Amino acid sequence: MSRPTANPPAGASSSSRIASLEAEIERFETEQRDVLARIKALMAAEDPATGVFHAQEIFGLRQDKLRLDVELDTRRRQIKRILYFGEE
């Protein structure tokens, strides 16, 4: 699980803040693709006939996917807020 990066210094320009947010978005999108691929692989590996289930792992990964959805939405909203209203 990755953590958000720290905000740039107060004197940083809006464009550098937006660039930082876009980099975070890119990182979160990559992480989200990896999570989705892992979910798909675990679901394909399940075999009810032999009792092979991955419910806990899939559930945890789905929670990660939802967290990443929120992270992405938050970063996109921050960019829009900066574009419309200027630096926070």
C-alpha positions in Angstrom: 0.0 0.0 0.0 1.4 3.3 -1.0 1.0 6.5 1.0 0.3 9.9 -0.5 3.3 12.1 -1.0 3.7 15.3 1.1 2.5 18.6 -0.3 5.1 20.7 -2.0 6.3 23.8 0.0 3.9 26.7 0.4 5.7 28.8 -2.3 5.4 26.1 -5.0 3.4 27.1 -8.0 0.0 25.7 -8.9 1.5 24.0 -12.0 4.0 22.1 -9.9 1.3 21.1 -7.5 -0.8 19.9 -10.4 2.1 18.0 -11.8 2.6 16.3 -8.5 -1.0 15.3 -8.3 -0.9 14.0 -11.8 2.1 11.8 -10.9 0.2 10.5 -7.9 -2.8 9.7 -10.2 -0.6 7.8 -12.5 0.9 5.8 -9.7 -2.5 5.0 -8.2 -3.9 4.0 -11.7 -0.9 1.6 -12.1 -1.6 0.2 -8.6 -5.3 -0.2 -9.4 -4.6 -2.1 -12.6 -2.3 -4.5 -10.7 -5.0 -5.0 -8.0 -7.7 -5.7 -10.7 -5.4 -8.2 -12.4 -4.7 -10.0 -9.1 -8.5 -10.2 -8.4 -9.1 -11.7 -11.8 -6.3 -14.2 -11.4 -7.6 -15.3 -7.9 -11.1 -15.6 -9.2 -9.9 -17.8 -12.1 -7.9 -19.9 -9.7 -10.9 -20.7 -7.5 -12.2 -24.3 -7.9 -15.3 -25.0 -5.8 -15.2 -28.7 -6.8 -12.0 -29.2 -4.9 -12.6 -26.6 -2.2 -10.1 -24.0 -3.4 -11.4 -20.5 -2.5 -9.7 -17.2 -2.2 -12.6 -15.2 -0.7 -10.5 -13.3 1.9 -7.8 -12.3 -0.5 -10.4 -11.2 -3.1 -12.3 -9.2 -0.5 -9.1 -7.5 0.7 -8.1 -6.6 -2.8 -11.6 -5.2 -3.6 -11.2 -3.0 -0.5 -7.9 -1.8 -1.9 -9.5 -1.1 -5.2 -12.2 1.0 -3.5 -9.5 2.9 -1.6 -7.7 3.6 -4.8 -10.9 4.8 -6.4 -11.2 7.3 -3.5 -7.5 8.3 -3.8 -7.9 8.9 -7.6 -11.2 10.9 -7.2 -9.6 13.0 -4.4 -6.6 13.9 -6.6 -8.7 14.7 -9.6 -10.9 17.0 -7.5 -7.8 18.7 -6.0 -6.6 19.4 -9.6 -10.0 20.9 -10.5 -10.1 23.0 -7.4 -6.6 24.4 -8.2 -7.6 25.1 -11.8 -10.8 26.9 -10.8 -9.9 28.6 -7.6 -6.1 28.8 -7.6 -3.8 27.3 -5.0 -5.4 26.1 -1.8 
